[in-house]
Amino acid sequence: MTREVKGKRETEKGEIMVKFNEDSLLWAKKSLMKQGDSDLFPTPFEIEAINDKWEFVRNKLLEKDMILNGRDLEVNTKYHWVGGRRAIAPKGRLSFRVATQLDPIDSVVLTSLIHQYGQKLENTRIPITKNKVFSYRFKPDTDGHLYDQNNSWINFWKFSLEYAQNLPDGYILVADISDFYNQVYHHTVENELDRASIPPEIKKLIIELLSKLTDRVSRGIPVGPHPSHLLSEISLNPIDHLLELNTYHHCRYSDDIHIFCKNEIQAQIALYDLVNYLDNNGRLVLQKSKTSIMPSKDFCKYAEEKIEDITTSDLEGEILRIIDKYSFGDRYAKIRYNTLSLQERALFTEENLEKIFVKYVDDKDPNFKRLRWLLRRLAQVGPPEGIPFLITNLKDLMPALEDICTYIISTENTYSGRWEELGDELILDLELPIVNHSEYLQMTLISLFSKISDLNHIDKLLSMYDKSSPTVRRKIVNAATKAHENYWLFSRRDQLRESGTWLRRSIILGASTFTVDERNAWLAKIIKDSNYTFLEQIVAQWVKNGGKI
């Protein structure tokens, strides 16, 4: 027996069972539809299915309770995380990161929890008005962003430059935390959730997810999901507050820390203290190659170079102003290319775009972070003139591959070349040794074929199926669905039960190519069979009602 208590429920034993917040669930769903679920993976088609069947999904989630310690709670009423999938993604030419993509329902739940409780977490951080901590300041908006969009990275460098200029004879400690996201101690996150007065059952649920994603190892925040950033930020609260408490003047952006000192000895002491704080708060360590003590004059030159690298050229600035004009400043709004005037379109020439791209990649240390950001902005408009440079140099641009693919997809209605010839080049890229060796690069490249059927080459992709990993197989199934290879897809039905859940959902999606009678008969069995997961049945219902990619 339970009774309602102001939106919560209370058991006979007086235990409070907290329910998900309906408004935050809705915000999370809209955010995932507009912003996607990850910085590093293509948005899964399941998000569209969740959106289409939202009333059913929402009602199911609202039935779930989170009870302190899970006592006396029926197993089927408590939310259980599904988990996620991981892949090694290139970050730079010689650096990598382990990227995680959450199960789509988990993405809805975690995003809704961070939306609901994020302000409490933000309130424990050093106030943004102090211009000390710049990364991922919680500021949800109607466009689905969780964080402040006001150029926090460039502000980090501009204020660092200003503070250094105020100490012309000083020294600046430049420090970088090694392998930060993978080293965050779960107990530190738990302590900060406590400090923010997050309900114990919510805290327990979040820590359960982190533990599940790290195979019960008590370290690591998933890299990729948007909500992860705020969890990583609160883990550094003790460091920020200790530095401030001990009168150190510092700036921080994620794992990059600058401490401004009057002389070299003070900077050496600051380094010792910082190492001590990091060790005492989760056994974090600094990256030796990126940690140094610099005279103020040298640091100012270094900061100016960083700002110049971030700041747009005149040409790039003109192009971005055009995009802002038609998107009204919304960095995710889609713009029809032919709505631009002829004079405006004249700026998007192959020569101009190549000139801008080269600025970021023609260097020993390419600025892939900036290139990826620029590609996302260009994808709002879809000018096809950038394709030749990107395809020709693709083997050197692999750290930006996900955003290159997003950009190419945005040109589907504006590209005047032959898609099949472009497909020829992409197939050759699939055979590059580095791509052949990387599940992440394979799945990202093949995702293009699941979005643009005119790229063709489905026979080549199908021939890869049996030798591919389950993750790559999923993308091949999606490409076959886009190409309406219904006979081949029909033959995959026998593999459904033996496949993992990500591949199962793609095989279910493949039923969108069956005849109506075949589709309805097969999907009806899945919808009624309790051996299939909630999301698998959602996808089956969506496809049965006409859902497709």
Buried (B, 14 or more C-beta within 10 A) or exposed (E): EEEEEEEBBBBEEEBBBBBBBBEBBBBBBBBBBBBBBBBBBBBBBBBBBBBBBBEBBBEBBEEBBBBBEBEEBEEEEBBEBBBBBBBBBBBBBEEEBBBBBBBBBBBBBBBBBBBBBBEBBBEBBBEBEEBBBBBBBBBBEEBBBBBBEEEBBBBBBBBBBEBBBEBEEBBBBBBBBBBBBBBBBBBBBBBBBEBBEBBBBBBBBBBBBBBBBBEEEBBBBBBBBBBBBBBBBBBBBBBBBBBBEEEBBBBBBBBBBBBBBEEBEBBBBBBEBBBEBBEEBBEBBBEEEEBBBBBBEBBBBBBEEBBEBBEBEEBBEEBBEBBBEBBEEBBBBEBEBEEBEEEBBEBBEBEBBBBBBEBBBEEEEBBBBBBBBBBBBBBBBBBBBBBBBBBEBBEEBBBBBBBBBBBBBBBBEBBEEEBEEBBBBBBEBBEBEEBEEBBBBBBBBBBBBBBBBBBBBBEBBBEBBEEBEBBBBBBBBBBBBBBBBBEBBBEBBEEBEEBEBBBBBBBBBBBBBBEEEBBBEBBEEBBEEEEBBEBBBBBBBBBBEEBBB
